[in-house]
Amino acid sequence: MNLGRGLVVTTGRERDARHLLANESFRCTFGAMRGQPRHQHILDQLRREGRVDVADLAVVLETSEVTIRRDLDLLAEQGTLRRIRGGAVSLMMRGEELPFAMREVESVVAKQRIAAVAAGLIRDGEAVVVDSGTSGLAVARALADRQLTVMPLSLHSAVVLSASSSVNLLLPGGATRFGEGSIVGPLAEASLAALRFDTVLLTCCGLSPEDGVTAHDLQDAAVKRAAVKSSRRIILLAEGAKFTRTALASVCPADQIDVLVTDETAPAGALAQFREAGVDVQVA
């Protein structure tokens, strides 16, 4: 209830409504996290084969068909598949990225370890670009108590860093991608071009020694290229799964990366090729 002059009084009914919404949000998040390993298996199979069968998934995942149907209904609501009799078919185009909310609970521990190692490479006083995506959010959290100047390229990271009293937060101009929260467009690119940074903490959708760093979205890729061009040092954060993918848009070649921070699931052969290209490879 607004009483004017900036004075807001919360009624009992409003407090109850807020508590209800908070509890509902917790239940939805908790339920999604419990089903995450199953969801990941389903999505991986959809990528490989284009369709899944309820009965087969129930056997492989050692759960009931009712649970699998519920998982498929949830994934259908998120736009990744279409339900058909007895199963589902993929709605994801070749190389299309998963929704941010699903990626955020994928490889959580690996992303946190990678973020911690990458943050340890940053010296206090640096001017840093933090790229968008779930790995970018993880490293923003790891940097939140540091003495730094930071330009985040996503709303998610901007919110985290805005709560820090030690970070000098710079916000780029630009538009935001719905659902993703990344900041894109000519204004974002111009903001980066007008400044010079010590380090960019770069993220990617795909990575290989041959194709270098790649991204799904063309606007995201353009902003990443601008961040790379404006930074003296490029630190790339990429968990092992990224080595199995090549996305549509090129960001930079492998030999332009200064440091690659990855995890133990990264293929040894690819890491050897990166080292041969002069990249400092660090495994979290």
C-alpha positions as CSV (number, residue, x, y, z in Angstrom):
1,M,0.0,0.0,0.0
2,N,1.5,3.4,-1.1
3,L,0.7,6.3,1.3
4,G,2.5,8.9,-0.8
5,R,5.9,10.7,-0.2
6,G,7.7,7.4,-0.8
7,L,6.1,5.7,2.2
8,V,5.1,2.2,1.5
9,V,3.2,0.0,4.1
10,T,3.0,-3.7,3.5
11,T,-0.3,-5.2,4.5
12,G,-0.7,-8.7,6.0
13,R,-2.3,-9.9,2.8
14,E,0.6,-8.6,0.7
15,R,3.1,-10.2,3.0
16,D,1.3,-13.5,2.7
17,A,1.2,-13.2,-1.1
18,R,5.0,-12.6,-1.2
19,H,5.7,-15.5,1.1
20,L,3.5,-17.7,-1.1
21,L,5.3,-16.6,-4.3
22,A,8.7,-17.2,-2.6
23,N,7.7,-20.7,-1.5
24,E,6.3,-21.5,-4.9
25,S,9.5,-20.3,-6.5
26,F,11.6,-22.5,-4.2
27,R,9.5,-25.6,-4.9
28,C,9.8,-25.1,-8.6
29,T,13.5,-24.5,-8.5
30,F,14.1,-27.4,-6.1
31,G,12.0,-29.7,-8.3
32,A,13.9,-28.7,-11.4
33,M,17.2,-29.3,-9.7
34,R,16.2,-32.8,-8.5
35,G,15.3,-33.7,-12.1
36,Q,18.3,-32.1,-13.7
37,P,20.3,-35.3,-14.4
38,R,17.3,-36.9,-16.1
39,H,16.7,-33.7,-18.1
40,Q,20.3,-33.7,-19.2
41,H,20.1,-37.3,-20.4
42,I,16.9,-36.6,-22.2
43,L,18.3,-33.5,-24.0
44,D,21.5,-35.3,-24.9
45,Q,19.5,-38.1,-26.5
46,L,17.4,-35.6,-28.3
47,R,20.5,-34.0,-29.7
48,R,21.8,-37.3,-30.9
49,E,18.7,-39.0,-32.2
50,G,16.0,-36.3,-32.5
51,R,13.4,-38.2,-30.5
52,V,12.9,-40.1,-27.2
53,D,10.6,-42.8,-26.0
54,V,9.0,-42.8,-22.5
55,A,9.3,-46.5,-21.8
56,D,12.9,-46.6,-22.9
57,L,13.8,-43.6,-20.8
58,A,12.1,-45.1,-17.7
59,V,14.3,-48.2,-18.1
60,V,17.6,-46.4,-18.7
61,L,17.0,-43.8,-16.0
62,E,15.5,-46.4,-13.5
63,T,12.4,-44.4,-12.8
64,S,8.7,-44.6,-13.5
65,E,7.0,-43.7,-16.8
66,V,4.9,-41.1,-14.8
67,T,8.1,-39.3,-13.8
68,I,9.4,-39.4,-17.4
69,R,6.1,-38.0,-18.7
70,R,6.3,-35.2,-16.2
71,D,9.9,-34.4,-17.2
72,L,8.9,-34.3,-20.9
73,D,6.0,-32.0,-20.1
74,L,8.4,-29.6,-18.3
75,L,10.9,-29.6,-21.1
76,A,8.0,-29.0,-23.6
77,E,7.0,-25.9,-21.6
78,Q,10.5,-24.6,-22.0
79,G,10.4,-25.1,-25.7
80,T,13.0,-27.7,-26.2
81,L,10.8,-30.6,-27.4
82,R,7.3,-31.5,-28.6
83,R,5.3,-34.2,-27.0
84,I,4.1,-37.1,-29.2
85,R,2.4,-40.3,-28.4
86,G,4.7,-42.4,-26.3
87,G,7.6,-39.9,-26.2
88,A,8.8,-36.6,-27.7
89,V,10.7,-35.1,-30.6
90,S,13.3,-32.3,-30.5
91,L,12.4,-28.7,-31.4
92,M,16.0,-27.6,-31.1
93,M,17.7,-26.6,-34.4
94,R,21.1,-27.9,-35.0
95,G,23.5,-26.2,-32.6
96,E,20.8,-24.2,-30.8
97,E,21.6,-23.3,-27.2
98,L,19.5,-24.5,-24.3
99,P,17.6,-21.9,-22.2
100,F,19.7,-20.1,-19.7
101,A,17.8,-21.5,-16.7
102,M,18.6,-25.1,-17.8
103,R,22.2,-24.3,-18.5
104,E,22.6,-22.7,-15.1
105,V,22.1,-26.0,-13.3
106,E,24.3,-27.9,-15.8
107,S,27.8,-28.8,-14.7
108,V,27.5,-26.5,-11.7
109,V,30.5,-27.8,-9.7
110,A,32.7,-27.7,-12.8
111,K,31.7,-24.1,-13.6
112,Q,32.4,-23.0,-10.0
113,R,35.8,-24.6,-10.0
114,I,36.7,-23.0,-13.3
115,A,35.4,-19.6,-12.2
116,A,37.5,-19.9,-9.0
117,V,40.7,-20.6,-11.0
118,A,40.0,-17.8,-13.5
119,A,39.3,-15.3,-10.7
120,G,42.6,-16.2,-9.1
121,L,44.3,-15.1,-12.3
122,I,42.9,-11.6,-12.0
123,R,45.0,-9.0,-10.0
124,D,43.3,-6.4,-7.8
125,G,43.1,-3.1,-9.6
126,E,42.5,-4.6,-13.1
127,A,39.8,-3.5,-15.5
128,V,37.9,-6.6,-16.6
129,V,35.2,-7.6,-19.0
130,V,33.0,-10.4,-17.7
131,D,31.3,-12.2,-20.6
132,S,27.6,-13.4,-20.6
133,G,26.3,-16.9,-20.0
134,T,26.2,-19.2,-17.0
135,S,30.0,-19.4,-16.8
136,G,30.2,-15.6,-16.9
137,L,27.7,-15.5,-14.0
138,A,29.8,-18.0,-12.0
139,V,33.0,-15.9,-12.4
140,A,31.1,-12.7,-11.6
141,R,30.1,-14.3,-8.3
142,A,33.8,-15.2,-7.7
143,L,34.9,-11.6,-8.3
144,A,32.2,-9.8,-6.3
145,D,34.5,-9.1,-3.3
146,R,37.5,-8.0,-5.3
147,Q,38.9,-4.5,-5.9
148,L,38.3,-4.3,-9.6
149,T,36.7,-2.3,-12.4
150,V,34.3,-4.6,-14.2
151,M,32.0,-4.3,-17.2
152,P,29.6,-7.3,-17.3
153,L,28.0,-8.3,-20.5
154,S,24.8,-9.7,-19.0
155,L,22.1,-8.5,-16.6
156,H,22.6,-11.6,-14.4
157,S,26.2,-10.6,-13.7
158,A,25.4,-6.9,-13.4
159,V,22.9,-7.7,-10.6
160,V,25.5,-9.8,-8.7
161,L,28.3,-7.1,-9.1
162,S,26.0,-4.2,-8.2
163,A,25.7,-5.6,-4.7
164,S,29.5,-5.3,-4.2
165,S,31.0,-2.3,-2.4
166,S,34.5,-3.0,-3.8
167,V,33.7,-3.3,-7.5
168,N,33.7,-0.3,-9.7
169,L,30.8,-1.3,-12.0
170,L,30.7,-0.1,-15.6
171,L,27.5,-0.9,-17.6
172,P,27.5,-1.0,-21.4
173,G,24.7,0.3,-23.5
174,G,22.7,-2.0,-25.7
175,A,19.7,-4.2,-25.9
176,T,19.1,-7.5,-24.0
177,R,18.3,-10.9,-25.3
178,F,15.0,-12.2,-23.9
179,G,15.5,-15.1,-21.6
180,E,19.3,-15.0,-21.9
181,G,20.0,-11.6,-20.3
182,S,23.1,-10.9,-22.5
183,I,23.7,-7.3,-23.6
184,V,24.0,-7.1,-27.3
185,G,23.8,-4.7,-30.3
186,P,25.8,-1.7,-31.7
187,L,25.7,0.3,-28.4
188,A,27.3,-2.6,-26.5
189,E,29.9,-3.0,-29.2
190,A,30.6,0.8,-29.1
191,S,30.9,0.8,-25.3
192,L,33.6,-1.8,-25.5
193,A,35.4,-0.1,-28.4
194,A,35.6,3.1,-26.4
195,L,37.6,1.5,-23.6
196,R,40.7,-0.6,-23.0
197,F,40.6,-3.5,-20.5
198,D,43.3,-5.5,-18.9
199,T,41.5,-8.8,-19.3
200,V,38.3,-10.3,-20.8
201,L,36.9,-13.4,-19.1
202,L,35.5,-14.9,-22.2
203,T,32.8,-17.7,-22.4
204,C,31.8,-19.8,-25.4
205,C,29.2,-22.2,-26.8
206,G,31.7,-24.3,-28.7
207,L,35.5,-24.7,-28.7
208,S,38.0,-26.6,-30.8
209,P,41.7,-26.2,-31.9
210,E,40.5,-26.0,-35.5
211,D,37.5,-23.7,-35.2
212,G,38.6,-21.7,-32.2
213,V,35.9,-20.1,-30.0
214,T,32.4,-20.1,-31.4
215,A,28.9,-18.9,-30.3
216,H,25.4,-19.7,-31.3
217,D,23.9,-16.1,-31.4
218,L,25.3,-13.7,-34.1
219,Q,24.8,-10.7,-31.9
220,D,26.5,-12.3,-28.9
221,A,29.4,-13.3,-31.1
222,A,29.8,-9.7,-32.3
223,V,29.9,-8.4,-28.7
224,K,32.4,-11.1,-27.8
225,R,34.7,-10.1,-30.7
226,A,34.5,-6.5,-29.5
227,A,35.4,-7.5,-26.0
228,V,38.4,-9.5,-27.3
229,K,39.6,-6.6,-29.4
230,S,39.5,-4.2,-26.4
231,S,41.3,-6.4,-24.0
232,R,45.1,-7.1,-23.6
233,R,44.6,-10.6,-22.2
234,I,42.0,-13.3,-23.1
235,I,41.1,-15.8,-20.5
236,L,38.6,-18.4,-21.8
237,L,36.3,-20.4,-19.5
238,A,35.1,-23.6,-21.0
239,E,34.0,-26.9,-19.3
240,G,34.8,-30.2,-21.1
241,A,31.4,-30.4,-22.8
242,K,32.2,-27.3,-24.9
243,F,34.9,-29.2,-26.7
244,T,32.3,-31.5,-28.3
245,R,30.4,-28.6,-30.0
246,T,31.0,-26.1,-32.7
247,A,28.5,-23.2,-33.0
248,L,27.6,-21.0,-35.9
249,A,29.5,-17.8,-35.3
250,S,33.2,-17.5,-35.0
251,V,34.6,-15.4,-32.1
252,C,38.4,-15.8,-32.3
253,P,40.9,-18.4,-33.3
254,A,42.5,-20.8,-30.8
255,D,45.9,-19.1,-30.9
256,Q,44.5,-15.8,-29.8
257,I,43.6,-17.2,-26.4
258,D,46.1,-16.4,-23.7
259,V,44.7,-18.7,-21.0
260,L,42.2,-21.6,-21.2
261,V,40.6,-22.6,-17.9
262,T,38.8,-25.9,-18.2
263,D,38.0,-29.0,-16.2
264,E,39.2,-32.6,-16.1
265,T,36.6,-33.8,-18.6
266,A,38.2,-31.8,-21.4
267,P,39.7,-34.1,-24.1
268,A,43.5,-34.6,-23.6
269,G,44.2,-34.4,-27.3
270,A,42.5,-31.1,-27.8
271,L,44.3,-29.6,-24.7
272,A,47.6,-30.7,-26.2
273,Q,46.8,-28.9,-29.4
274,F,45.9,-25.8,-27.5
275,R,49.2,-25.9,-25.7
276,E,51.1,-26.4,-29.0
277,A,49.3,-23.2,-30.2
278,G,50.9,-21.3,-27.2
279,V,47.8,-21.3,-25.0
280,D,48.4,-21.6,-21.2
281,V,46.0,-24.4,-20.3
282,Q,44.8,-24.7,-16.7
283,V,42.6,-27.5,-15.5
284,A,40.4,-26.7,-12.5
